[in-house]
């Protein structure tokens, strides 16, 4: 269970662009990499400050936010 926020938006960090908590890696970068056919493993290799747990939780959160109710 993750007990800290997944993402942070702070004007002092990249002008308020949402980043993975504890990093300076924009969340959008994950989606850009996946869109460009990189795997999650490749993304994590390029951005080692992002944990697999946090990246998967952000993807799950995104999935749930766009889910169509039955």
C-alpha positions as CSV (number, residue, x, y, z in Angstrom):
1,X,0.0,0.0,0.0
2,X,1.3,3.4,-1.0
3,X,0.8,5.9,1.8
4,X,2.2,8.9,0.1
5,X,0.9,10.9,-2.9
6,X,1.7,9.4,-6.3
7,X,2.2,12.8,-8.0
8,X,3.0,16.3,-7.0
9,X,2.3,19.6,-8.7
10,X,4.4,22.4,-7.1
11,X,5.2,25.7,-8.8
12,X,8.8,25.3,-7.5
13,X,9.3,22.0,-9.4
14,X,9.2,22.4,-13.2
15,X,6.8,25.3,-13.0
16,X,4.0,23.2,-11.5
17,X,4.0,20.4,-14.1
18,X,2.7,17.2,-12.4
19,X,5.7,15.0,-11.5
20,X,6.1,11.6,-9.8
21,X,6.3,12.2,-6.1
22,X,9.9,12.6,-4.9
23,X,11.2,13.2,-8.4
24,X,11.5,15.8,-11.2
25,X,10.1,13.4,-13.8
26,X,6.9,14.6,-15.4
27,X,4.0,12.1,-15.3
28,X,3.3,12.9,-18.9
29,X,6.7,11.5,-19.8
30,X,5.5,8.0,-18.8
31,X,2.6,8.3,-21.1
32,X,4.7,9.7,-23.9
33,X,7.1,6.8,-23.6
34,X,4.3,4.2,-23.7
35,X,2.7,6.0,-26.7
36,X,6.1,5.7,-28.5
37,X,6.1,1.9,-27.9
38,X,8.6,1.9,-25.1
39,X,7.9,-0.6,-22.4
40,X,7.4,0.3,-18.7
41,X,10.7,-1.5,-18.0
42,X,12.5,0.7,-20.6
43,X,10.9,3.9,-19.1
44,X,12.1,2.9,-15.6
45,X,15.6,2.2,-16.9
46,X,15.7,5.8,-18.3
47,X,14.2,7.3,-15.1
48,X,15.5,5.3,-12.2
49,X,14.1,7.8,-9.6
50,X,10.6,6.5,-10.5
51,X,9.8,3.3,-8.8
52,X,7.9,0.5,-10.6
53,X,5.3,0.6,-7.8
54,X,4.6,4.3,-8.3
55,X,4.5,4.0,-12.1
56,X,2.0,1.1,-11.9
57,X,-0.1,2.9,-9.4
58,X,-0.3,6.0,-11.7
59,X,-1.3,3.9,-14.6
60,X,-3.9,2.1,-12.5
61,X,-5.2,5.5,-11.3
62,X,-5.4,6.7,-14.9
63,X,-7.2,3.5,-16.0
64,X,-9.8,4.0,-13.2
65,X,-10.4,7.6,-14.0
66,X,-11.3,6.8,-17.6
67,X,-13.3,3.6,-16.9
68,X,-16.8,3.6,-18.3
69,X,-19.3,2.6,-15.7
70,X,-21.2,-0.7,-16.4
